[in-house]
Amino acid sequence: MRVQVRLFAYFREAAGVGETDLELVHGATVDDAWRALGERHERLAGHTPAPAVNRRVVPGGTVLSDGDEVAFLPPVSGG
Amino acid sequence: MIALEDGVLDPRAVEASVEGPDAGGLATFQGVVRATNEGRSVLYLEYEAYREMAIPVMQAIASEASRRWPDTRVAMVHRLGRVHVGDVSVVVAAAAPHRVEAFAACRYAIDALKSEVPIWKKEVWSDGSHWVEGNLPQPGAIT
């Protein structure tokens, strides 16, 4: 299955991209997606994001579906 | 009014969106860019947002404020892009029949924005920059 990944702020700069796609096996979780991303973009590895699937923060064990938008959020600092 | 704006904010417009003859109390918070942070001189801040998620999260915060303090209306506007020292980066206005609820809702809304809304600030100094790291948003935080 394929998911659309969104990256922001420090993660966007570290990976060099703000949007990318990931091909994952059926049953892959959000944590699996972050690991896969870390293998492609080394500077992300070792960091802990808040994952959001389709604009909602979810636990890392959440199973993904084809077409999901997965955003990995660094610690926020609005205001 | 729940919005992300790329230019100078208008706090009176934010207030006007919630005030009314039923609201005896109007509490407004304005976040302003400080000249120094942790001993360093700030040139400016750069704000970035996950716009498609920031708006619904801000709306959820405003709704939750109205649920906790009935008859209270909350507006929240955050500026994005480059914001200079002394400029306003965020306005939160809460209108309620009485001041207790107005202050409480305003405080709740800005605190929740700072801990849950996907917006980030990059602090830029004369000799470098860094992304400020606050709270990591949690599942089910806004209830």
Backbone of each chain as ProteinMPNN parsed JSONL, in Angstrom:
{"seq_chain_A": "MRVQVRLFAYFREAAGVGETDLELVHGATVDDAWRALGERHERLAGHTPAPAVNRRVVPGGTVLSDGDEVAFLPPVSGG", "coords_chain_A": {"N_chain_A": [[0.84, -1.188, 0.0], [0.276, 2.349, -0.385], [1.275, 5.337, 1.209], [0.882, 8.853, 1.883], [3.34, 10.993, 2.929], [3.863, 13.652, 5.225], [6.065, 16.174, 6.202], [7.429, 18.47, 8.605], [8.928, 21.594, 9.677], [11.717, 21.067, 11.723], [11.995, 18.355, 10.938], [11.321, 18.424, 8.237], [13.404, 19.977, 7.221], [15.567, 18.331, 7.911], [15.104, 16.02, 6.409], [14.944, 17.058, 3.924], [12.736, 17.214, 2.368], [9.217, 18.063, 2.146], [7.02, 16.655, 1.506], [6.327, 13.327, 0.665], [6.124, 9.973, -0.75], [5.389, 6.72, 0.616], [5.937, 3.276, 0.175], [4.431, 0.592, 1.638], [4.091, -2.562, 3.42], [1.048, -4.473, 3.622], [-0.756, -3.977, 6.581], [1.182, -2.596, 7.896], [2.4, -0.348, 10.411], [2.171, 2.959, 11.881], [4.563, 3.401, 13.271], [6.207, 1.665, 11.807], [6.264, 3.011, 9.402], [7.666, 5.335, 10.109], [10.126, 4.242, 10.724], [10.862, 3.275, 8.222], [11.082, 5.658, 6.856], [13.223, 6.777, 8.219], [15.247, 5.156, 7.366], [15.534, 5.944, 4.788], [16.055, 8.648, 5.038], [18.555, 9.606, 6.799], [18.985, 11.563, 8.812], [16.665, 11.766, 10.212], [16.415, 9.63, 11.862], [16.421, 8.484, 15.234], [15.001, 10.534, 16.275], [11.901, 11.408, 17.867], [8.702, 11.555, 16.714], [5.399, 13.151, 16.843], [2.919, 11.29, 15.583], [0.499, 11.852, 13.005], [-2.375, 10.721, 11.534], [-4.263, 11.244, 8.735], [-4.842, 13.819, 9.701], [-5.218, 13.523, 12.434], [-3.868, 13.036, 15.657], [-2.323, 10.03, 16.512], [-1.703, 6.832, 18.186], [1.542, 5.198, 17.968], [1.332, 2.531, 17.188], [-0.731, 2.319, 15.431], [-2.431, 0.924, 12.698], [-1.892, 1.381, 9.241], [-3.674, 2.513, 6.26], [-4.155, 2.107, 2.708], [-3.534, 5.028, 0.877], [-3.645, 6.752, 3.048], [-2.85, 9.849, 4.728], [0.022, 10.589, 6.327], [1.424, 12.401, 8.83], [4.407, 13.469, 10.317], [5.038, 14.935, 13.215], [7.176, 17.297, 14.676], [7.979, 18.317, 18.107], [5.611, 20.74, 19.024], [5.463, 24.343, 18.62], [3.854, 26.674, 18.59], [2.335, 29.952, 18.997]], "CA_chain_A": [[0.0, 0.0, 0.0], [1.046, 3.594, -0.468], [0.795, 6.438, 2.045], [1.514, 10.145, 1.629], [3.992, 11.471, 4.141], [4.082, 15.093, 5.353], [7.08, 16.516, 7.196], [7.419, 19.9, 8.895], [9.905, 22.233, 10.563], [13.02, 20.411, 11.785], [11.989, 17.112, 10.171], [11.316, 18.806, 6.818], [14.764, 20.39, 6.877], [16.485, 17.196, 8.043], [14.876, 15.08, 5.308], [15.079, 17.775, 2.662], [11.448, 17.217, 1.657], [8.042, 18.28, 2.992], [6.016, 15.667, 1.109], [6.861, 12.188, -0.063], [5.297, 8.774, -0.655], [6.022, 5.504, 1.123], [5.308, 2.0, -0.14], [4.499, -0.238, 2.842], [3.347, -3.818, 3.332], [-0.266, -4.479, 4.257], [-0.648, -4.184, 8.025], [2.246, -1.752, 8.455], [1.934, 0.654, 11.372], [2.787, 4.283, 11.856], [5.963, 3.199, 13.688], [6.907, 1.061, 10.669], [6.456, 4.074, 8.414], [8.736, 6.219, 10.602], [11.38, 3.495, 10.572], [11.172, 3.256, 6.787], [11.498, 7.019, 6.519], [14.546, 6.954, 8.815], [16.219, 4.428, 6.537], [15.726, 6.732, 3.574], [16.582, 9.954, 5.44], [19.274, 9.279, 8.039], [18.937, 12.593, 9.854], [15.429, 11.642, 10.997], [16.538, 8.516, 12.815], [16.78, 8.913, 16.581], [14.038, 11.519, 16.747], [10.563, 10.886, 18.142], [7.656, 12.482, 16.289], [4.001, 12.86, 17.142], [2.359, 10.95, 14.271], [-0.903, 12.198, 12.769], [-2.918, 10.065, 10.346], [-5.447, 11.981, 8.254], [-4.983, 15.024, 10.514], [-5.485, 13.251, 13.844], [-2.743, 12.41, 16.353], [-2.635, 8.627, 16.817], [-0.571, 6.073, 18.762], [2.476, 4.668, 16.982], [0.95, 1.19, 16.761], [-1.886, 2.406, 14.529], [-2.237, 0.31, 11.384], [-2.183, 2.31, 8.151], [-4.446, 2.058, 5.102], [-3.733, 2.675, 1.439], [-4.05, 6.373, 0.658], [-3.599, 7.59, 4.252], [-1.86, 10.91, 4.852], [0.695, 10.447, 7.615], [2.312, 13.521, 9.118], [5.254, 13.261, 11.496], [5.144, 16.272, 13.788], [8.129, 17.558, 15.76], [7.303, 19.003, 19.209], [5.064, 21.976, 18.479], [5.896, 25.584, 19.285], [3.066, 27.811, 18.157], [2.063, 30.944, 20.023]], "C_chain_A": [[0.886, 1.253, 0.0], [0.427, 4.642, 0.437], [1.542, 7.704, 1.669], [2.065, 10.679, 2.936], [4.151, 12.984, 4.1], [5.098, 15.325, 6.469], [7.098, 18.023, 7.388], [8.625, 20.309, 9.726], [11.225, 21.439, 10.538], [13.068, 19.142, 10.939], [12.037, 17.394, 8.672], [12.73, 19.197, 6.39], [15.731, 19.206, 6.915], [16.34, 16.225, 6.877], [15.086, 15.748, 3.954], [13.808, 17.784, 1.825], [10.304, 17.459, 2.652], [6.94, 17.279, 2.687], [6.699, 14.554, 0.359], [5.913, 11.006, 0.078], [6.094, 7.63, -0.043], [5.228, 4.302, 0.654], [5.505, 1.107, 1.079], [3.739, -1.538, 2.635], [2.004, -3.657, 4.027], [-0.097, -4.784, 5.743], [0.432, -3.346, 8.686], [1.646, -0.691, 9.362], [2.626, 1.986, 11.133], [4.259, 4.183, 12.248], [6.795, 2.597, 12.55], [7.218, 2.128, 9.623], [7.596, 5.003, 8.832], [10.094, 5.54, 10.457], [11.815, 3.499, 9.12], [11.685, 4.622, 6.336], [12.916, 7.28, 7.027], [15.63, 6.235, 8.028], [16.524, 5.213, 5.271], [16.385, 8.081, 3.892], [17.228, 9.809, 6.82], [19.106, 10.284, 9.153], [17.65, 12.562, 10.668], [15.564, 10.592, 12.096], [16.974, 9.039, 14.175], [15.855, 9.968, 17.143], [12.688, 10.854, 16.964], [9.508, 11.901, 17.719], [6.338, 12.204, 16.994], [3.388, 12.531, 15.788], [0.889, 11.353, 14.187], [-1.331, 11.516, 11.474], [-4.206, 10.767, 9.966], [-5.845, 13.068, 9.24], [-5.395, 14.783, 11.953], [-4.268, 12.58, 14.469], [-3.162, 11.007, 16.785], [-1.459, 7.954, 17.518], [0.27, 5.45, 17.661], [2.116, 3.29, 16.456], [-0.233, 1.16, 15.803], [-1.561, 1.82, 13.163], [-2.68, 1.28, 10.289], [-3.005, 1.659, 7.052], [-3.918, 2.735, 3.859], [-4.36, 4.06, 1.264], [-4.039, 7.268, 1.878], [-2.574, 8.702, 4.076], [-1.272, 10.81, 6.248], [1.649, 11.611, 7.797], [3.121, 13.183, 10.359], [5.589, 14.636, 12.04], [6.26, 16.345, 14.815], [7.348, 18.206, 16.918], [6.883, 20.402, 18.765], [5.492, 23.207, 19.284], [5.171, 26.793, 18.726], [2.898, 28.797, 19.314], [3.312, 31.725, 20.427]], "O_chain_A": [[2.069, 1.207, 0.337], [-0.79, 4.826, 0.443], [2.679, 7.654, 1.2], [1.343, 10.801, 3.926], [4.528, 13.544, 3.07], [4.997, 14.738, 7.546], [6.818, 18.775, 6.454], [9.256, 19.484, 10.386], [11.777, 21.173, 9.47], [14.078, 18.878, 10.288], [12.713, 16.687, 7.924], [13.196, 18.794, 5.324], [16.607, 19.088, 6.059], [17.331, 15.668, 6.404], [15.371, 15.08, 2.961], [13.799, 18.298, 0.706], [10.402, 17.114, 3.829], [6.036, 17.072, 3.496], [7.556, 14.802, -0.49], [5.01, 11.022, 0.914], [7.318, 7.576, -0.166], [3.999, 4.295, 0.722], [6.639, 0.891, 1.507], [2.853, -1.619, 1.784], [1.843, -2.813, 4.908], [0.608, -5.719, 6.121], [0.583, -3.38, 9.908], [0.543, -0.198, 9.126], [3.529, 2.113, 10.307], [5.11, 4.815, 11.623], [7.95, 2.975, 12.354], [8.3, 2.143, 9.035], [8.402, 5.41, 7.995], [11.086, 6.181, 10.111], [12.991, 3.7, 8.816], [12.611, 4.715, 5.531], [13.714, 7.926, 6.348], [16.788, 6.653, 8.023], [17.636, 5.156, 4.745], [17.179, 8.59, 3.101], [16.562, 9.877, 7.853], [19.085, 9.908, 10.325], [17.54, 13.24, 11.689], [14.901, 10.67, 13.13], [17.809, 9.94, 14.255], [15.901, 10.275, 18.334], [12.37, 9.854, 16.32], [9.423, 12.985, 18.295], [6.169, 11.176, 17.65], [3.336, 13.4, 14.917], [0.135, 11.219, 15.15], [-0.708, 11.717, 10.431], [-5.13, 10.873, 10.773], [-7.019, 13.225, 9.576], [-5.864, 15.698, 12.631], [-3.696, 11.66, 13.884], [-4.236, 10.824, 17.358], [-0.335, 8.452, 17.452], [-0.219, 5.201, 16.559], [2.559, 2.917, 15.37], [-0.686, 0.085, 15.408], [-0.553, 2.167, 12.546], [-3.724, 1.922, 10.406], [-3.041, 0.436, 6.918], [-3.308, 3.802, 3.931], [-5.56, 4.241, 1.474], [-4.39, 8.442, 1.77], [-1.571, 8.54, 3.381], [-1.991, 10.934, 7.239], [2.578, 11.789, 7.009], [2.58, 12.671, 11.339], [6.324, 15.405, 11.42], [6.292, 15.534, 15.741], [6.196, 18.6, 16.741], [7.681, 21.154, 18.206], [5.833, 23.115, 20.463], [5.789, 27.814, 18.423], [3.268, 28.512, 20.453], [3.239, 32.602, 21.288]]}, "seq_chain_B": "MIALEDGVLDPRAVEASVEGPDAGGLATFQGVVRATNEGRSVLYLEYEAYREMAIPVMQAIASEASRRWPDTRVAMVHRLGRVHVGDVSVVVAAAAPHRVEAFAACRYAIDALKSEVPIWKKEVWSDGSHWVEGNLPQPGAIT", "coords_chain_B": {"N_chain_B": [[-14.078, 33.283, 14.706], [-11.508, 31.541, 13.26], [-8.324, 31.202, 12.247], [-5.423, 31.161, 10.056], [-2.973, 33.443, 9.248], [-1.084, 35.262, 6.816], [-0.09, 37.81, 7.022], [0.158, 40.979, 8.819], [-1.485, 40.875, 11.955], [-4.84, 41.66, 13.082], [-5.956, 42.539, 15.958], [-8.367, 43.726, 16.853], [-10.227, 42.925, 14.954], [-10.375, 40.232, 15.485], [-11.428, 40.268, 18.066], [-13.878, 41.486, 17.462], [-15.191, 39.456, 16.202], [-16.194, 37.824, 18.172], [-17.369, 39.351, 20.172], [-20.28, 40.829, 21.781], [-23.603, 42.007, 22.726], [-24.439, 40.274, 24.688], [-22.233, 39.519, 25.999], [-20.56, 40.185, 28.774], [-17.958, 40.164, 29.456], [-14.821, 40.417, 27.866], [-11.999, 38.828, 27.012], [-8.758, 39.155, 25.918], [-5.859, 37.713, 24.52], [-2.635, 38.471, 23.436], [0.108, 37.226, 21.708], [3.435, 38.139, 21.629], [6.426, 38.742, 19.799], [9.451, 38.332, 21.415], [12.432, 40.212, 22.258], [14.665, 38.915, 23.234], [15.678, 35.541, 23.927], [16.395, 32.996, 26.102], [18.858, 34.226, 26.659], [19.817, 34.953, 24.16], [19.926, 37.267, 21.408], [17.148, 37.912, 19.462], [16.506, 37.995, 16.011], [14.307, 37.612, 14.304], [11.269, 35.612, 14.094], [10.327, 32.62, 12.396], [7.372, 31.272, 11.412], [5.8, 28.143, 10.889], [3.262, 25.987, 9.608], [1.192, 23.041, 9.722], [-1.127, 23.357, 7.855], [-3.615, 22.195, 7.073], [-4.263, 20.614, 9.205], [-3.927, 22.224, 11.445], [-5.99, 24.142, 11.437], [-8.502, 22.598, 11.881], [-7.79, 21.601, 14.439], [-7.552, 23.91, 15.989], [-10.198, 24.755, 15.777], [-11.411, 22.683, 17.193], [-10.411, 23.189, 19.734], [-11.607, 25.688, 20.272], [-14.283, 24.885, 20.251], [-14.28, 23.107, 22.399], [-13.737, 24.862, 24.445], [-16.127, 26.33, 24.499], [-17.783, 24.306, 25.279], [-16.887, 23.725, 27.854], [-17.224, 26.197, 29.128], [-20.124, 27.37, 29.011], [-22.016, 29.505, 26.785], [-19.849, 30.959, 26.043], [-17.699, 32.427, 23.623], [-14.995, 31.753, 21.477], [-12.254, 33.037, 19.664], [-9.479, 32.504, 17.458], [-6.492, 33.433, 16.047], [-3.612, 32.889, 14.193], [-0.432, 33.99, 13.176], [1.582, 33.348, 10.284], [4.802, 32.619, 8.747], [7.406, 35.095, 8.451], [7.979, 36.856, 11.418], [8.573, 39.754, 13.173], [10.544, 41.098, 15.957], [8.586, 42.374, 18.544], [6.274, 42.289, 17.079], [2.911, 40.984, 16.745], [2.162, 37.619, 17.121], [0.109, 35.853, 17.621], [-3.392, 35.903, 18.313], [-5.85, 35.514, 20.745], [-9.184, 35.579, 21.542], [-11.767, 35.746, 23.934], [-15.172, 35.787, 24.593], [-17.633, 36.198, 27.038], [-20.5, 35.888, 29.256], [-19.631, 36.747, 31.784], [-16.654, 37.859, 33.562], [-15.112, 35.813, 34.774], [-15.439, 33.428, 33.31], [-14.635, 34.342, 30.797], [-11.876, 34.982, 31.127], [-10.959, 32.418, 31.88], [-11.575, 30.794, 29.639], [-10.084, 32.036, 27.644], [-7.472, 31.675, 28.608], [-7.358, 28.852, 28.664], [-7.601, 28.325, 25.893], [-5.282, 29.495, 24.644], [-3.28, 28.086, 25.967], [-3.871, 25.467, 25.17], [-3.544, 25.73, 22.421], [-0.775, 26.172, 22.306], [0.174, 23.72, 23.121], [-0.902, 21.746, 21.479], [-1.524, 22.444, 18.77], [-0.487, 22.052, 15.379], [1.872, 23.926, 14.763], [4.946, 25.568, 14.255], [7.823, 27.357, 15.508], [10.672, 28.972, 14.281], [13.557, 30.204, 15.572], [15.501, 32.966, 14.829], [18.755, 34.15, 14.958], [21.58, 36.474, 14.922], [23.74, 34.88, 14.389], [22.91, 32.325, 13.71], [20.284, 29.777, 13.958], [17.402, 28.117, 15.359], [14.897, 25.52, 15.625], [12.279, 25.934, 17.803], [11.41, 23.756, 20.386], [8.54, 22.482, 21.703], [5.771, 21.051, 23.148], [5.005, 17.568, 22.568], [2.354, 16.626, 20.681], [-0.461, 14.719, 21.864], [-2.475, 11.711, 21.411], [-5.988, 12.19, 21.458], [-6.009, 14.535, 23.014], [-7.528, 16.89, 23.139], [-10.083, 17.349, 24.917]], "CA_chain_B": [[-12.978, 33.415, 13.723], [-10.376, 30.625, 13.455], [-7.602, 31.426, 10.998], [-3.973, 31.325, 9.937], [-2.805, 34.567, 8.334], [0.301, 35.478, 6.411], [0.312, 39.201, 7.219], [-0.018, 41.589, 10.139], [-2.772, 40.537, 12.568], [-5.705, 42.749, 13.524], [-6.609, 42.051, 17.169], [-9.749, 44.228, 16.954], [-11.083, 42.087, 14.104], [-10.548, 38.964, 16.206], [-12.384, 40.576, 19.134], [-15.192, 41.794, 16.878], [-15.841, 38.218, 15.768], [-16.818, 37.125, 19.302], [-18.045, 40.221, 21.146], [-21.711, 41.01, 21.571], [-24.283, 42.59, 23.884], [-24.629, 39.251, 25.715], [-20.928, 39.22, 26.589], [-20.116, 41.234, 29.682], [-16.508, 40.099, 29.586], [-14.05, 40.087, 26.669], [-10.597, 38.663, 27.397], [-7.925, 38.978, 24.731], [-4.44, 37.464, 24.696], [-1.801, 38.66, 22.254], [1.472, 36.75, 21.85], [4.334, 39.093, 20.967], [7.794, 38.241, 19.655], [10.366, 38.972, 22.354], [13.74, 40.574, 21.717], [15.677, 37.936, 23.64], [15.199, 34.27, 24.428], [17.51, 32.214, 26.645], [20.092, 35.001, 26.59], [20.229, 35.31, 22.79], [19.153, 38.301, 20.706], [16.355, 37.37, 18.361], [16.283, 38.897, 14.872], [12.901, 37.401, 13.961], [10.806, 34.228, 14.134], [9.649, 32.101, 11.204], [6.36, 30.307, 11.817], [5.365, 27.197, 9.872], [2.121, 25.223, 10.109], [0.505, 21.988, 8.961], [-2.352, 24.152, 7.782], [-4.836, 21.38, 6.966], [-4.58, 20.065, 10.528], [-3.949, 23.3, 12.448], [-7.324, 24.767, 11.482], [-9.452, 21.792, 12.655], [-7.411, 21.488, 15.848], [-7.947, 25.184, 16.603], [-11.655, 24.721, 15.884], [-11.742, 21.762, 18.283], [-10.109, 23.898, 20.977], [-12.656, 26.689, 20.472], [-15.507, 24.149, 20.6], [-14.109, 22.568, 23.749], [-13.87, 26.005, 25.362], [-17.563, 26.626, 24.61], [-18.408, 23.204, 26.019], [-16.524, 23.857, 29.281], [-17.78, 27.451, 29.649], [-21.274, 27.643, 28.146], [-22.263, 30.897, 26.391], [-18.569, 31.599, 25.755], [-17.23, 32.293, 22.239], [-13.543, 31.911, 21.382], [-11.648, 33.225, 18.346], [-8.039, 32.3, 17.516], [-5.816, 33.698, 14.776], [-2.153, 32.764, 14.316], [0.294, 34.485, 12.013], [2.614, 32.455, 9.757], [5.874, 33.288, 8.014], [8.376, 35.865, 9.242], [7.382, 37.794, 12.375], [9.692, 40.462, 13.787], [10.463, 41.44, 17.377], [7.566, 43.38, 18.824], [5.049, 42.021, 16.321], [1.98, 40.028, 17.329], [2.139, 36.355, 16.376], [-1.148, 35.138, 17.84], [-4.438, 36.586, 19.081], [-6.949, 34.664, 21.213], [-10.182, 36.414, 22.207], [-12.882, 34.983, 24.489], [-16.275, 36.622, 25.069], [-18.522, 35.426, 27.898], [-21.343, 36.789, 30.037], [-18.911, 37.307, 32.938], [-15.188, 37.857, 33.402], [-14.476, 34.567, 35.218], [-15.434, 32.494, 32.18], [-13.864, 34.928, 29.7], [-10.455, 34.764, 31.421], [-10.664, 30.982, 31.897], [-11.623, 30.268, 28.273], [-8.943, 32.601, 26.915], [-6.273, 30.984, 29.106], [-7.423, 27.471, 28.174], [-7.396, 28.274, 24.444], [-3.89, 29.744, 24.267], [-2.482, 26.97, 26.483], [-4.11, 24.306, 24.316], [-2.896, 26.018, 21.131], [0.665, 26.01, 22.428], [0.585, 22.329, 23.347], [-1.493, 20.759, 20.56], [-1.729, 22.841, 17.361], [0.731, 21.831, 14.595], [2.545, 25.151, 14.325], [6.314, 25.58, 14.786], [8.554, 28.598, 15.323], [12.123, 28.905, 14.145], [14.121, 31.42, 16.131], [16.666, 33.33, 14.019], [19.673, 35.105, 15.584], [22.552, 36.975, 13.952], [24.751, 33.859, 14.079], [22.34, 30.985, 13.59], [18.837, 29.638, 14.171], [16.967, 26.772, 15.741], [13.46, 25.317, 15.783], [11.912, 25.816, 19.202], [10.697, 22.498, 20.63], [7.637, 22.547, 22.847], [5.121, 19.802, 23.52], [4.674, 16.59, 21.536], [0.906, 16.41, 20.809], [-0.857, 13.369, 22.248], [-3.805, 11.294, 20.944], [-7.127, 12.496, 22.322], [-5.65, 15.58, 23.985], [-8.46, 18.006, 23.266], [-11.41, 16.952, 25.413]], "C_chain_B": [[-11.841, 32.48, 14.132], [-9.577, 30.723, 12.177], [-6.103, 31.399, 11.18], [-3.789, 32.44, 8.922], [-1.341, 34.819, 8.034], [0.783, 36.899, 6.639], [0.047, 39.668, 8.633], [-1.408, 41.28, 10.69], [-3.521, 41.787, 13.018], [-6.471, 42.269, 14.758], [-8.053, 42.525, 17.31], [-10.699, 43.387, 16.091], [-11.363, 40.758, 14.796], [-11.574, 39.16, 17.33], [-13.79, 40.773, 18.581], [-15.936, 40.521, 16.49], [-16.514, 37.472, 16.917], [-17.624, 38.039, 20.221], [-19.525, 40.376, 20.804], [-22.361, 41.534, 22.832], [-24.564, 41.584, 24.997], [-23.336, 38.992, 26.492], [-20.451, 40.379, 27.447], [-18.615, 41.251, 29.865], [-15.87, 39.698, 28.275], [-12.592, 40.023, 27.097], [-9.795, 38.352, 26.15], [-6.478, 38.736, 25.13], [-3.75, 37.731, 23.369], [-0.406, 38.147, 22.555], [2.376, 37.637, 21.016], [5.743, 38.519, 20.906], [8.747, 39.043, 20.537], [11.733, 39.204, 21.729], [14.829, 39.571, 22.094], [14.996, 36.658, 24.1], [16.408, 33.457, 24.864], [18.842, 32.924, 26.434], [20.528, 35.417, 25.203], [19.329, 36.383, 22.216], [18.45, 37.698, 19.507], [16.243, 38.41, 17.252], [14.813, 38.828, 14.469], [12.565, 35.933, 14.165], [10.212, 33.886, 12.772], [8.654, 31.062, 11.693], [5.932, 29.454, 10.632], [4.21, 26.393, 10.445], [1.756, 24.085, 9.173], [-0.916, 22.518, 8.857], [-3.622, 23.299, 7.839], [-5.226, 20.755, 8.303], [-4.697, 21.166, 11.583], [-5.336, 23.917, 12.573], [-8.317, 23.882, 12.239], [-9.075, 21.626, 14.117], [-7.783, 22.774, 16.594], [-9.46, 25.244, 16.773], [-12.094, 23.812, 17.029], [-11.484, 22.42, 19.631], [-11.202, 24.924, 21.279], [-13.968, 26.013, 20.88], [-15.44, 23.623, 22.025], [-14.232, 23.689, 24.779], [-15.337, 26.344, 25.57], [-18.295, 25.525, 25.368], [-18.144, 23.369, 27.523], [-17.137, 25.102, 29.915], [-18.923, 27.872, 28.732], [-21.489, 29.136, 27.943], [-20.976, 31.666, 26.156], [-18.187, 31.366, 24.306], [-15.736, 32.586, 22.204], [-13.12, 32.064, 19.932], [-10.135, 33.093, 18.483], [-7.464, 32.561, 16.131], [-4.31, 33.652, 15.011], [-1.5, 33.243, 13.03], [1.339, 33.464, 11.582], [3.656, 33.251, 8.976], [6.75, 34.079, 8.964], [7.659, 36.878, 10.124], [8.521, 38.438, 13.165], [9.457, 40.76, 15.258], [9.455, 42.565, 17.575], [6.261, 43.169, 18.077], [4.207, 40.957, 17.018], [1.945, 38.758, 16.484], [0.83, 35.583, 16.56], [-2.104, 36.004, 18.657], [-5.505, 35.557, 19.451], [-7.913, 35.576, 21.953], [-11.331, 35.541, 22.685], [-13.912, 35.948, 25.046], [-17.243, 35.745, 25.844], [-19.401, 36.388, 28.681], [-20.578, 37.477, 31.173], [-17.413, 37.081, 32.814], [-14.536, 36.531, 33.794], [-14.344, 33.599, 34.048], [-14.596, 33.027, 31.023], [-12.368, 34.69, 29.913], [-10.096, 33.283, 31.309], [-10.61, 30.414, 30.483], [-10.433, 30.767, 27.458], [-7.667, 31.877, 27.306], [-6.213, 29.558, 28.575], [-7.029, 27.415, 26.687], [-5.937, 28.524, 24.063], [-2.996, 28.62, 24.792], [-2.631, 25.745, 25.593], [-3.47, 24.507, 22.939], [-1.402, 25.712, 21.214], [1.078, 24.557, 22.615], [0.09, 21.356, 22.286], [-1.567, 21.151, 19.085], [-0.427, 22.668, 16.575], [1.245, 23.098, 13.93], [3.917, 25.13, 14.985], [6.965, 26.929, 14.544], [10.047, 28.311, 15.244], [12.656, 30.247, 14.618], [15.392, 31.736, 15.349], [17.462, 34.405, 14.741], [20.668, 35.595, 14.525], [23.529, 35.877, 13.521], [24.184, 32.444, 14.024], [20.845, 30.974, 13.826], [18.559, 28.257, 14.75], [15.452, 26.729, 15.817], [13.182, 25.124, 17.268], [11.081, 24.54, 19.375], [9.85, 22.608, 21.884], [7.108, 21.181, 23.183], [4.913, 18.881, 22.328], [3.17, 16.293, 21.68], [0.578, 14.943, 21.072], [-2.216, 13.005, 21.66], [-4.874, 11.689, 21.953], [-6.911, 13.625, 23.315], [-6.731, 16.628, 24.196], [-9.842, 17.511, 23.626], [-11.635, 17.644, 26.749]], "O_chain_B": [[-11.281, 32.612, 15.22], [-10.083, 30.367, 11.113], [-5.578, 31.582, 12.279], [-4.382, 32.395, 7.844], [-0.472, 34.617, 8.882], [1.971, 37.171, 6.464], [-0.247, 38.874, 9.526], [-2.4, 41.407, 9.973], [-2.923, 42.826, 13.297], [-7.528, 41.654, 14.62], [-8.886, 41.79, 17.84], [-11.849, 43.168, 16.469], [-12.468, 40.225, 14.7], [-12.468, 38.336, 17.522], [-14.769, 40.292, 19.154], [-17.166, 40.505, 16.45], [-17.324, 36.578, 16.673], [-18.474, 37.561, 20.972], [-19.957, 40.092, 19.686], [-21.749, 41.513, 23.9], [-24.89, 41.973, 26.118], [-23.351, 38.321, 27.524], [-20.004, 41.409, 26.942], [-18.053, 42.225, 30.367], [-16.317, 38.749, 27.631], [-12.011, 41.032, 27.498], [-10.102, 37.414, 25.415], [-5.927, 39.451, 25.968], [-4.204, 37.285, 22.316], [0.212, 38.566, 23.534], [2.117, 37.862, 19.834], [6.2, 37.882, 21.855], [8.842, 40.265, 20.425], [12.142, 38.502, 20.804], [15.802, 39.4, 21.359], [13.872, 36.688, 24.602], [17.338, 33.253, 24.084], [19.837, 32.296, 26.072], [21.502, 36.156, 25.059], [18.13, 36.419, 22.491], [19.068, 37.061, 18.654], [15.923, 39.569, 17.514], [14.154, 39.856, 14.311], [13.452, 35.107, 14.381], [9.666, 34.748, 12.084], [9.044, 30.077, 12.32], [5.727, 29.955, 9.526], [4.177, 26.138, 11.649], [1.989, 24.165, 7.967], [-1.788, 22.178, 9.657], [-4.575, 23.624, 8.548], [-6.388, 20.406, 8.511], [-5.489, 21.043, 12.517], [-5.806, 24.183, 13.679], [-8.941, 24.374, 13.18], [-9.961, 21.519, 14.964], [-8.278, 22.714, 17.72], [-9.953, 25.728, 17.792], [-13.038, 24.131, 17.752], [-12.256, 22.229, 20.571], [-11.67, 25.017, 22.414], [-14.681, 26.511, 21.753], [-16.419, 23.685, 22.768], [-14.773, 23.479, 25.865], [-15.754, 26.617, 26.696], [-19.306, 25.78, 26.022], [-19.037, 23.184, 28.351], [-17.524, 25.084, 31.084], [-18.72, 28.637, 27.789], [-21.182, 29.939, 28.824], [-20.996, 32.894, 26.077], [-18.324, 30.253, 23.797], [-15.266, 33.543, 22.82], [-13.571, 31.314, 19.066], [-9.561, 33.509, 19.489], [-7.91, 31.966, 15.15], [-3.797, 34.302, 15.922], [-1.963, 32.936, 11.932], [1.921, 32.784, 12.426], [3.426, 34.399, 8.595], [6.827, 33.766, 10.152], [6.837, 37.661, 9.647], [9.341, 37.737, 13.758], [8.331, 40.689, 15.748], [9.474, 43.572, 16.866], [5.251, 43.796, 18.398], [4.721, 40.138, 17.78], [1.723, 38.816, 15.274], [0.488, 34.743, 15.727], [-1.695, 36.732, 19.56], [-6.002, 34.824, 18.596], [-7.517, 36.272, 22.888], [-11.819, 34.692, 21.939], [-13.592, 36.816, 25.858], [-17.634, 34.676, 25.374], [-19.093, 37.577, 28.766], [-20.837, 38.638, 31.49], [-16.962, 36.222, 32.056], [-13.516, 36.154, 33.216], [-13.281, 33.022, 33.82], [-13.921, 32.256, 30.341], [-11.671, 34.251, 28.999], [-9.073, 32.926, 30.726], [-9.708, 29.643, 30.157], [-9.845, 30.017, 26.679], [-6.869, 31.505, 26.445], [-5.173, 29.102, 28.1], [-6.232, 26.572, 26.278], [-5.407, 27.805, 23.216], [-2.04, 28.24, 24.116], [-1.651, 25.063, 25.292], [-2.921, 23.568, 22.361], [-0.834, 25.082, 20.323], [2.212, 24.194, 22.302], [0.607, 20.243, 22.194], [-1.663, 20.273, 18.227], [0.631, 23.088, 17.044], [1.083, 23.316, 12.729], [4.045, 24.724, 16.14], [6.715, 27.578, 13.528], [10.602, 27.53, 16.017], [12.251, 31.297, 14.121], [16.266, 30.879, 15.216], [16.919, 35.45, 15.098], [20.603, 35.177, 13.369], [24.081, 35.931, 12.423], [24.903, 31.475, 14.266], [20.208, 32.025, 13.888], [19.381, 27.347, 14.642], [14.798, 27.748, 16.04], [13.774, 24.259, 17.912], [10.161, 24.282, 18.6], [10.366, 22.801, 22.985], [7.87, 20.258, 23.469], [4.674, 19.343, 21.213], [2.754, 15.758, 22.709], [1.251, 14.043, 20.57], [-3.037, 13.892, 21.428], [-4.685, 11.538, 23.16], [-7.567, 13.665, 24.355], [-6.851, 17.195, 25.282], [-10.676, 17.278, 22.751], [-12.685, 17.466, 27.367]]}, "name": "protein", "num_of_chains": 2, "seq": "MRVQVRLFAYFREAAGVGETDLELVHGATVDDAWRALGERHERLAGHTPAPAVNRRVVPGGTVLSDGDEVAFLPPVSGGMIALEDGVLDPRAVEASVEGPDAGGLATFQGVVRATNEGRSVLYLEYEAYREMAIPVMQAIASEASRRWPDTRVAMVHRLGRVHVGDVSVVVAAAAPHRVEAFAACRYAIDALKSEVPIWKKEVWSDGSHWVEGNLPQPGAIT"}
